[in-house]
């Protein structure tokens, strides 16, 4: 493994510790209870939905105190915002 890669091990099932789970939850909330007549309509809706989320939104939805408080992640976080 390269020296600049730092593995962070999570418990076997811990969606509350995975920032991506919150982003997927937002997408699922926006997608729930909608009916589509065709697959093309569904595809267009999902594309628009996923493209409408801004980087700032993803950073705020996926932000966890354990990530922000760690100096290593703080540098990465503030370089992305």
N, C-alpha and C positions, 0 to 999 in steps of 0.2 A: 504494500500500500504506500502511495506517495507520502512524503513527510508533511505536506501541506493539507492532507485530509485528516480530519479528526472525527472518528466514529462516535456517535452518541447512541448508546444503547437504551432502548425503552423496554418496559415490561411487555410480555407477549401480546396482550390486548389492552391497549391504553389509548382509545380515541381522544380522550380529553387532553392527552399530552401531544397530540399530533395536530399542528396548526392547519394542515390541509383539510382535516375533517370539518373544521368550522366553515371553510370556504365552500366545500361540497354541500354542507347543510344549507347555506344561503342559496346556492343554486337549486337545490331540491325544493326549498320553500317556494321559490319563484316559479318552479315548474309544476308543482303539485296542483291537482284538480283542474287541469286544462285539457281540453279535447282538441284533437287535430284530425282533419279529414284525410290528409295524405301524409306519407312519410316525408315528402318534400317540405310540407308546412312545418312538420316537427323539426326537421333538420334546420330549416331557416330560423325557427324560434330558438333552438339551442345554440346555434352559431351567434345570433344577435345577443342572446343572454350572456354567453361566455365572453363575447367581445365587449360588452358594456361594462364589465367590472374593471375598475381602474386599479393601477398599481397601489395607489394610496389606500383604496378600499381593502385590497387583499392584505396589505401590511397591517391595517387596523383590525381586520377580522381575525387574522392569524397571529396577532401579537399575544404573547404570554409573558407574564412577569418573569418567569425563569429564563426566558430568552433575552428579554430587555435588560435584566439586571446583570447578566454575565458580560464581562468586558469584551470577550471575543465576539459575541453576537451583537453587542451594542455597536461596535465598529461596522459590522456588516449591515445592520439594520439602518443606521443613519447614512450609510453610503447609498442605500437603495432608495430612500425616501426623497 
